[in-house]
Amino acid sequence: MKRNKSKRIPKILKINNINKKDLKISVLFSNGEDRIIDFWKIFNDKWKIKKNDVEYKLLSPIEFAKVTVINHSLAWENVEVCITGKNNLKRQVPYQIGADTLFELSDLDSSMSFSIGEMFRKARLKAKKSQVEVAESAGTSRTYITRLENNQQDVEIMTLKKLIEAGLNKHLRISIV
């Protein structure tokens, strides 16, 4: 019997950049993707907000830039909404947009991404080695190298070390800046 694996919705971990002029935010999601959320398009094209909508205040770059991450969602404490809780008690809470909605409305942030496969391919070509030569030297298959270079294959650090040091005769150096 096959198990149904439910797709996990990524959470927002942090804000990378806020472009208040264009109303865009780059965020890091829990799946490792950096994504751009274009609120100008969302507010105007998708949601068609009007003056009486709670989001209208966020069209102001100054108000928009006051965004924070609360409970893995984007929130604006400067914009409050009234919610009704248990026992019909009403209370004011910061305006939030859930990570599930934002993930669907966002695009990959190419300025923040890099590809190990692309970096490996450039290094292999610079070393003037074929995929077959690298695979034989590193004890793997040409198919693995192809999949890695096409970003269809995840790679463990020790495997990458083996590919670079045995396959390309180079040294792997990893830094966190």
Secondary structure, 3 states (H helix, E strand, C coil): CCCCCCCCCCCEEEEEEEECCCCEEEEEECCCCEEEEEHHHHHHHHCCCCCCCHHHHHHCHHHHCCEEEECCEEEEEEEEEEEECHHHCEEEEEEEECHHHHHHCCEECCCCCCCHHHHHHHHHHHCCCCHHHHHHHHCCCHHHHHHHHCCCCCCCHHHHHHHHHHHCCCCCCCCCC
